[in-house]
Amino acid sequence: MTSLYDIPLHTIDGPGASLADHRGSLLLLVNVASKCGLTPQYEGLERLQERYAERGFTVLGFPCNQFGGQEPGTADEIQEFCSTTYGVTFPLYEKADVNGPGQQPLYAALTQVADATGEAGDVQWNFEKFLVSADGDVLGRFRPRVEPESDELVTVIEAHLPR
């Protein structure tokens, strides 16, 4: 089986990347959108980034336009929105399909993981979250309505911080 670290990605600016660039860090991967009712979750995601970055944690955002066309912008527009509206400092990756025939290979692997109710499969909506350990193992899947700073998510983050 291929490691999550081996799956090729591109940053929102275009350069090649992979999760290996963050090896040793606890990662929260989130499919994000700028025009969604859940978009204010960017605030909580950024607060998590600020609170835990020095302890080996980072949020990774994957813009996605598959749910109601709620991320229609270009890479530059997405970066501008995230920076000016929510002060986002965490890394963003290129716009990706998280479901369907054009599914990004990273999400093909992530969607095999079940959530707390035992359900795996397609991402349900924007702001679904996957927590990946410092060793590259998926620790948990949190559906879109789970707030970034909820006890449910923060408890797992704090239990797995690498430092």
MOZIZI-V603147 format. One record per run of one state. SS is the DSSP state (@ for helix, = for strand, . for the rest). FROM is the first residue (numbers start at 0). TO is the last residue. If there is no record, write none. Layout:
SS_FROM_TO ; SS_FROM_TO
This chain:
._0_2 ; @_3_5 ; ._6_7 ; =_8_10 ; ._11_14 ; =_15_16 ; ._17_17 ; @_18_21 ; ._22_24 ; =_25_31 ; ._32_39 ; @_40_54 ; ._55_55 ; =_56_62 ; ._63_73 ; @_74_85 ; ._86_89 ; =_90_92 ; ._93_95 ; =_96_96 ; ._97_101 ; =_102_102 ; ._103_103 ; @_104_109 ; ._110_127 ; =_128_131 ; ._132_136 ; =_137_141 ; ._142_149 ; @_150_159 ; ._160_162
